[in-house]
Amino acid sequence: MNQRKNKPFILRRPFPYTYKRVTLSIILINFIIFGISYIYPAFFQYAHYYGAMNVYLIDNFHMYWQFITYMFVHQNISHVFFNMLGLLVFGLNLEKAIGSKEFLLFYIVCGALSGFFSYLVYKFTGQYRIFLMGASGAIYSVLFAYAVFFPRSIIFIWGLIPVPAPVLVLIYALIEIGSQFLGSSNVAHMTHLFGFLAAWLYFVIRMGIHPIKIWKDIYRH
């Protein structure tokens, strides 16, 4: 009976720790898909239609896989390059900290949640023509998680300006909020913010960690 009581809740049951460099595999898959799309434009059209996330296609043709596949479809070389650079910088260290299985689950769940939250907004605001693509939501989740596990880490913006990781999350959040309501570009700023939200939910529900409390405790001492 005691052993049964001491077992963690199923959603918080940890994986055995392994480190397989899943981050590099995700990066490779993204570049392969983009490379094929670049060489064969017809494949890009196919990937764009079936892989990117679109409210109309999900609602009418039940393409629910798009909540995951949209993360692996990118518009151009700069889009995929900077997303994968962010994943490389923050993802490897995060994967080492939590293990490859946990990292993969975190990446897929947070990316899917970012897409789902975006889908809800698009659906209820009547934006049926938008095709959401790119790993940015998942990458922002990784950045958030990095700041939780490495709160004292200093990141140099443009290689010159030192910024603590939690402060960088706050800066990015403010930039994305401002860009969402004041900007006019086709960048999915809302999905970036949902990446932060998805990561926060993952920490609270899956890991039992409260990020704000961690950051307060770190900078209180």
C-alpha positions in Angstrom: 0.0 0.0 0.0 2.8 2.4 0.9 4.5 1.8 -2.4 1.3 2.4 -4.3 0.8 5.7 -2.4 4.3 6.8 -3.1 4.0 6.3 -6.9 3.9 9.6 -8.7 0.7 10.7 -10.5 0.8 9.2 -14.0 1.2 12.6 -15.7 4.3 13.2 -13.6 5.9 9.8 -13.9 9.5 10.4 -15.0 11.3 8.7 -17.9 14.5 6.8 -17.3 17.3 9.3 -18.1 18.9 9.0 -21.5 20.8 11.4 -23.6 20.6 10.7 -27.4 21.0 14.1 -28.8 17.4 14.2 -30.0 17.8 17.9 -30.6 20.2 17.3 -33.5 17.8 14.7 -35.0 15.0 17.3 -34.9 17.2 19.9 -36.6 18.3 17.4 -39.2 14.7 16.4 -40.0 13.7 20.1 -40.4 16.6 20.8 -42.8 15.9 17.6 -44.8 12.2 18.6 -45.3 13.2 22.1 -46.2 15.9 20.8 -48.6 13.5 18.6 -50.4 11.0 21.4 -50.6 13.6 23.8 -52.0 14.8 21.3 -54.7 11.3 20.2 -55.6 8.8 23.1 -55.5 5.9 20.7 -56.0 6.8 19.0 -52.7 6.7 22.3 -51.0 3.2 22.9 -52.2 2.2 19.5 -51.0 3.9 20.0 -47.6 2.4 23.5 -47.4 -1.2 22.2 -48.0 -1.0 19.0 -46.0 1.6 19.9 -43.4 1.0 23.5 -42.4 -1.8 24.2 -40.0 -5.1 25.6 -41.5 -8.4 25.9 -39.7 -10.5 25.1 -42.7 -8.7 21.9 -43.5 -8.7 20.7 -39.9 -12.4 21.4 -39.4 -13.6 20.1 -42.8 -11.1 17.4 -43.7 -10.0 16.4 -40.2 -6.3 16.9 -40.8 -5.5 16.8 -37.1 -1.9 15.8 -37.8 -1.3 19.4 -38.8 -1.0 20.3 -35.1 2.3 18.5 -35.2 3.4 18.6 -38.8 3.2 22.4 -39.0 6.4 22.6 -36.9 8.4 20.9 -39.6 7.3 23.1 -42.5 9.1 26.3 -43.1 8.7 29.2 -45.6 12.3 29.9 -46.6 15.9 29.4 -45.6 16.1 32.2 -43.1 12.9 30.9 -41.4 14.3 27.4 -40.9 17.9 28.5 -40.2 17.1 30.9 -37.3 14.6 28.5 -35.8 17.1 25.6 -35.9 19.8 27.9 -34.6 17.7 28.7 -31.6 17.0 25.0 -31.1 20.7 24.2 -31.2 21.7 26.9 -28.8 19.0 26.2 -26.1 17.8 22.7 -27.0 21.0 20.7 -26.4 21.6 22.0 -22.9 17.9 21.6 -22.0 18.0 18.0 -23.3 21.1 17.2 -21.2 19.2 18.6 -18.2 15.9 16.7 -18.5 16.9 13.7 -20.7 16.1 12.9 -24.4 12.7 11.3 -23.8 11.4 14.1 -21.7 12.8 16.7 -24.1 11.1 15.1 -27.1 7.8 14.9 -25.2 8.2 18.5 -24.1 9.1 19.7 -27.7 6.2 17.9 -29.4 3.6 18.7 -26.7 4.5 22.4 -26.4 4.7 22.8 -30.2 1.3 21.1 -30.6 -0.3 23.2 -27.9 1.1 26.4 -29.5 -0.5 25.3 -32.7 -3.8 24.3 -31.0 -4.1 27.6 -29.2 -3.4 29.5 -32.4 -6.0 27.3 -34.2 -8.6 28.4 -31.6 -7.8 32.1 -32.1 -7.9 31.7 -35.9 -11.1 29.8 -35.7 -13.0 32.2 -33.5 -11.8 35.3 -35.4 -12.7 33.8 -38.8 -9.1 33.6 -40.1 -9.6 30.5 -42.2 -7.1 31.3 -45.0 -4.0 31.4 -42.7 -1.5 28.5 -43.0 0.6 28.4 -39.9 4.0 26.9 -40.3 7.4 26.8 -38.6 8.9 25.6 -35.3 8.8 29.0 -33.6 6.2 28.1 -31.0 8.2 25.0 -29.9 11.4 27.0 -30.0 10.0 29.7 -27.7 8.9 26.9 -25.3 12.5 25.6 -25.3 13.8 29.1 -24.5 11.3 29.3 -21.7 12.4 25.9 -20.3 16.0 26.9 -20.7 15.5 29.9 -18.5 13.8 27.8 -15.9 16.6 25.2 -15.7 19.4 27.7 -16.2 18.0 30.9 -14.5 21.5 32.3 -13.9 22.6 31.7 -17.5 23.7 34.9 -19.3 22.9 35.3 -22.9 24.7 37.8 -25.1 22.4 39.6 -27.5 24.2 40.4 -30.7 27.2 39.0 -28.9 27.5 42.2 -26.9 24.7 42.8 -24.4 24.6 40.4 -21.4 21.0 39.4 -20.4 20.0 36.8 -17.8 17.9 34.1 -19.4 14.7 34.8 -17.4 15.0 38.5 -18.4 15.4 37.5 -22.0 12.1 35.6 -21.8 10.4 38.7 -20.4 11.9 40.9 -23.2 10.8 38.5 -25.9 7.3 38.3 -24.4 7.0 42.1 -24.4 8.3 42.3 -28.0 5.8 39.6 -29.1 2.9 41.3 -27.4 3.8 44.6 -28.9 4.4 43.1 -32.4 1.1 41.2 -32.2 -1.0 44.3 -31.5 1.0 47.0 -33.2 2.8 45.2 -36.1 1.6 44.2 -39.5 4.0 41.5 -40.6 3.0 37.9 -41.3 5.1 36.6 -38.4 2.9 34.5 -36.0 3.7 36.5 -32.8 0.7 35.0 -31.1 2.1 31.5 -31.6 5.3 32.6 -30.0 3.5 33.8 -26.9 1.5 30.5 -26.9 4.9 28.7 -26.9 5.7 30.4 -23.5 2.2 29.6 -22.2 2.5 25.9 -23.3 5.9 25.6 -21.6 4.5 27.1 -18.4 1.5 24.6 -18.5 3.9 21.8 -19.1 6.1 22.7 -16.1 3.1 23.1 -13.8 1.1 20.0 -14.9 3.9 17.5 -15.9 6.8 18.5 -13.7 5.1 20.2 -10.8 7.4 23.2 -11.2 6.3 26.8 -10.9 8.7 28.8 -13.1 7.9 32.2 -11.6 8.6 30.9 -8.1 12.0 29.6 -9.3 12.9 32.9 -10.8 11.8 34.8 -7.7 13.8 32.5 -5.4 17.0 32.7 -7.6 17.1 36.5 -7.7 16.0 36.9 -4.1 19.3 35.6 -2.9 
